[in-house]
């Protein structure tokens, strides 16, 4: 499908795709709708930042990626957001199992900063695939409704909403940066990396506290305090959480039984694995896997 003037996501499709587009100074929004059974391919790499808003997207198959980052095959993308920084390469394919509604929102922080008379911070912006942020989603869906209406009488309101969306997105990433800053008294970067790599390599084993403390070259007392400041969890709970995270990834692959996955992440009995998984994820491994279908 040919792109219009200004920043635009390239769309190849089988089936009809309805597109509504609005532009403002330094910003543009495009509403996308497609029917069940359509196959869509999205591609974008431009000098504007891009926010992808999945109002409703359910796919039978397909993948999503940003640059050389991880590839996601998440089936139910409804109410998920994806952020693509300027210059990054965004690719997504959707084999729709239900009608889809999306919004592509492009913006140029440099141009917006000049217009509003202040420099907008771009240092915190980073690729993020399928994240959730209710305030961002709410603003984006209000904007999408105005784009769909094509009501020029509400031009000032739609531009104001678009500007609010930009500021909320920048604030979201600024908050992420602050959350990721190491707490005072936490582990050094090399200690975090070494401990994380060791835990991930020994998920199916019991890991003595003394082993982790030795890797970080700290006493067990100081290690426990520093570890919790850095990771937000005590070492044992972090180990359990990493087991469950890995189990979720294996369940998604559908190449192993629940019993085998439990063994692979250190549970000798399926009942113990199921209990631990339910406590962490709020559901059983089998139910979690069915939900991914």
Residue pairs with C-beta under 8 A, 6 or more apart in sequence:
1 10
1 11
1 12
1 13
1 17
1 19
3 9
3 10
4 21
6 23
6 28
6 106
7 28
7 46
7 47
7 48
7 50
7 106
8 28
8 30
8 44
8 104
8 106
9 30
9 42
9 43
9 44
9 50
9 90
9 104
10 42
10 43
10 44
11 17
11 19
11 32
11 40
11 41
11 42
12 40
12 41
12 43
13 34
13 38
13 39
13 40
13 41
14 38
14 39
15 34
15 35
15 37
15 38
15 39
16 34
16 35
16 38
17 32
17 33
17 34
17 38
17 40
18 31
18 32
18 33
18 34
19 30
19 31
19 32
20 30
20 31
20 147
20 148
20 150
21 28
21 29
21 30
21 31
21 147
22 28
22 29
22 30
22 146
22 147
22 150
22 158
24 158
24 159
24 162
25 111
25 112
25 115
26 107
26 108
26 109
26 111
26 112
26 115
27 105
27 106
27 107
27 108
27 112
27 159
27 162
27 163
27 166
28 48
28 105
28 106
28 107
29 103
29 104
29 105
29 106
29 143
29 144
29 147
29 162
30 103
30 104
30 105
30 106
30 147
31 101
31 102
31 103
31 144
31 147
31 148
32 100
32 101
32 102
32 103
32 104
33 99
33 100
33 101
33 102
34 40
34 94
34 96
34 99
34 100
35 96
35 99
36 96
36 97
36 98
36 99
37 96
38 94
38 96
38 100
39 93
39 94
39 95
39 96
40 92
40 93
40 94
40 96
40 100
41 91
41 92
41 93
41 94
42 52
42 90
42 91
42 92
42 93
42 94
43 89
43 90
43 91
44 50
44 84
44 89
44 90
44 104
45 87
45 88
45 89
45 90
46 86
46 87
46 106
47 86
47 87
47 108
48 86
48 106
48 107
48 108
49 83
49 84
49 85
49 86
49 106
49 107
49 108
49 109
49 125
50 83
50 84
50 90
50 104
50 105
50 106
51 81
51 82
51 83
51 84
51 103
51 104
51 105
51 107
51 136
51 140
51 165
51 169
52 81
52 82
52 83
52 84
52 90
52 92
52 102
52 103
52 104
52 105
53 81
53 102
53 103
53 104
53 105
53 137
53 140
53 141
53 144
54 77
54 78
54 79
54 80
54 81
54 82
54 100
54 102
55 78
55 79
55 101
55 102
55 103
55 141
55 144
56 78
56 98
56 99
56 100
56 101
57 76
57 77
57 78
57 80
57 94
57 96
57 100
57 101
57 102
58 75
58 76
58 77
58 78
58 96
58 97
58 98
58 100
59 75
59 77
59 94
59 95
59 96
59 97
60 75
60 95
60 96
60 97
61 73
61 93
61 95
62 73
62 92
62 93
62 94
62 95
63 71
63 72
63 73
63 91
63 92
63 93
64 71
64 72
64 73
64 74
64 77
64 82
64 91
64 92
64 93
64 129
64 130
65 71
65 72
65 90
65 91
65 92
65 129
66 82
66 84
66 88
66 89
66 90
66 127
66 129
67 88
67 89
67 127
69 127
69 129
70 129
72 129
72 130
73 252
74 80
74 130
75 292
75 293
77 130
79 132
79 137
80 130
80 131
80 132
81 128
81 130
81 131
81 132
81 133
81 136
81 137
81 140
82 90
82 128
82 129
82 130
82 131
83 125
83 126
83 127
83 128
83 131
83 169
83 173
84 90
84 127
85 125
85 126
85 127
86 108
88 127
94 100
101 144
103 140
103 141
103 143
103 144
103 147
105 140
105 143
105 162
105 165
107 162
107 166
109 120
109 122
109 166
109 170
110 120
110 122
112 120
112 163
112 166
113 119
113 120
120 166
120 170
121 170
121 174
124 170
124 173
124 174
124 176
124 177
125 170
125 173
126 173
126 176
133 168
133 172
135 168
136 165
136 168
136 169
136 172
139 161
139 164
139 165
139 168
140 165
142 161
143 158
143 161
143 162
143 165
146 154
146 157
146 158
146 161
147 158
182 189
182 229
182 230
183 229
183 230
184 229
185 225
185 226
185 229
186 192
186 226
186 227
186 229
186 230
187 195
187 216
187 226
187 227
187 229
187 230
191 215
191 216
191 217
191 218
191 226
192 230
192 231
194 215
194 216
195 212
195 215
195 216
195 227
198 207
198 211
198 212
198 215
199 207
199 212
199 238
199 239
199 242
200 242
200 246
203 239
203 242
203 243
203 246
203 264
203 265
203 266
204 263
204 264
204 265
204 266
205 266
206 266
207 235
207 239
209 220
209 223
209 224
209 235
209 236
210 220
212 223
212 227
212 235
213 219
213 220
213 223
213 224
216 223
216 226
216 227
218 226
223 235
224 234
224 235
227 234
227 235
227 238
228 234
231 238
233 241
240 276
240 280
241 280
243 265
243 266
243 267
243 276
244 265
244 276
244 277
244 280
244 281
246 264
246 265
247 261
247 262
247 264
247 265
247 273
247 277
247 285
248 281
248 288
250 256
250 261
250 264
250 265
251 258
251 261
251 285
251 288
251 289
251 292
252 289
252 292
254 289
256 264
258 270
258 273
258 274
258 285
258 286
258 289
259 270
261 273
261 285
262 268
262 269
262 270
262 272
262 273
262 274
262 285
265 273
267 273
267 276
273 285
274 284
274 285
277 283
277 284
277 285
277 288
278 284
281 288
283 291
